Amino acid sequence: MKSVLLSCFILFSGIAAKAQVCDTVYRAVQYPASYANDSLQQYIFRSITEVITQCRSEGEEPDAKLYLELTIDSTGKVADVHFRKPALSQRCEAMLRNKLMGIKGWKPALHNDQEVCSIFIIPVNCMKWQ
């Protein structure tokens, strides 16, 4: 009984700790989140191309336009990824989400001189995935 209660407490405290990271997510801030390196486009393109190539090899043909919505937390980590106009299967979307969650090197947004959680939108356009 104690082990069940302990594991439930650990599980719920982990969920609560994660929720506290981004209690408020700002869409409009004084200074938006930025990528510390110049290679964001290259990283996104490589990551997306890798996943799209794998999806295409399995018979899927994604749309030529994707809108990625990243939630960058107040420490500069990618906290969540949403697809504003889903153009991928759930499986390919999950693979792409995993790639994007691993992007390191963000500077968090600033609002009222405090680092805050914010949304960063990345439009990805491609005439044809090859």
C-alpha positions in Angstrom: 0.0 0.0 0.0 2.8 2.4 0.9 4.6 1.7 -2.4 1.4 2.5 -4.3 0.8 5.7 -2.5 4.5 6.7 -2.9 4.5 6.0 -6.6 1.2 8.0 -7.0 2.7 10.9 -5.1 5.8 10.8 -7.2 3.7 10.7 -10.4 1.5 13.6 -9.4 4.4 15.7 -8.1 6.1 15.2 -11.4 3.0 16.4 -13.3 2.6 19.4 -10.9 6.3 20.3 -11.4 5.9 20.2 -15.2 2.8 22.3 -15.1 4.5 25.0 -13.0 7.1 25.6 -15.7 4.6 27.2 -18.0 1.5 28.2 -16.0 1.2 31.2 -18.4 2.2 31.1 -22.0 2.5 34.5 -23.7 1.7 35.1 -27.3 2.7 38.8 -27.3 5.9 39.7 -25.4 8.3 42.6 -25.4 11.1 40.5 -26.8 10.2 37.2 -28.4 12.1 34.0 -27.8 15.1 33.6 -30.1 17.4 30.8 -31.2 20.9 31.4 -29.9 22.6 29.9 -32.9 22.3 30.9 -36.5 21.4 27.4 -37.6 17.7 27.2 -36.6 16.6 27.0 -40.2 19.2 24.4 -41.0 18.2 22.3 -38.0 14.5 22.6 -38.7 15.1 21.7 -42.4 17.2 18.7 -41.6 14.9 17.4 -38.9 11.8 17.9 -41.0 13.4 16.5 -44.1 14.5 13.4 -42.2 11.0 12.7 -40.8 9.2 13.5 -44.1 11.6 11.2 -46.0 10.8 8.4 -43.6 7.0 9.1 -43.9 7.2 9.2 -47.7 9.0 5.9 -47.7 6.0 4.5 -45.9 3.6 5.8 -48.5 2.5 9.2 -47.0 2.6 12.4 -49.0 2.5 15.4 -46.6 1.3 18.8 -47.6 3.9 21.3 -48.9 3.2 23.7 -46.0 3.5 23.2 -42.3 3.1 25.6 -39.4 5.0 24.6 -36.3 4.1 26.3 -33.0 6.8 25.8 -30.4 6.2 26.6 -26.7 9.5 27.9 -25.3 9.6 27.9 -21.5 11.3 30.4 -19.3 14.5 28.5 -19.2 14.9 28.3 -23.0 13.7 24.7 -23.4 11.0 23.5 -25.9 8.1 22.7 -23.6 5.6 21.7 -26.3 5.0 21.5 -30.1 1.7 22.0 -31.9 0.9 21.8 -35.5 -1.4 24.7 -36.4 -2.4 23.2 -39.7 -1.8 19.4 -39.4 -0.6 18.0 -42.6 0.9 14.7 -41.3 -0.4 11.5 -40.0 -0.4 11.1 -36.2 2.6 8.8 -36.4 4.7 11.3 -38.5 3.5 14.2 -36.4 4.7 12.3 -33.2 8.1 11.6 -34.8 8.5 15.3 -35.8 7.4 16.4 -32.4 10.1 14.3 -30.8 12.7 15.9 -33.1 11.6 19.4 -32.4 11.4 18.9 -28.6 15.1 18.2 -28.7 16.1 21.6 -30.1 18.5 23.2 -27.6 19.9 26.7 -27.7 16.8 28.9 -27.2 16.8 32.2 -25.4 13.5 32.6 -23.6 11.1 35.5 -24.3 11.2 38.6 -22.1 8.1 40.4 -20.8 8.3 43.1 -18.2 12.0 42.3 -17.9 11.3 38.7 -16.8 11.9 35.5 -18.7 8.5 34.0 -19.6 7.0 31.1 -21.6 6.0 32.0 -25.1 4.9 30.8 -28.5 7.3 30.7 -31.4 5.8 30.0 -34.8 7.8 28.6 -37.6 6.2 28.4 -41.1 7.8 25.8 -43.3 7.1 25.9 -47.0 8.3 23.5 -49.6 7.2 23.1 -53.2 7.6 19.4 -53.1 9.3 17.1 -50.5 12.1 15.2 -52.1 
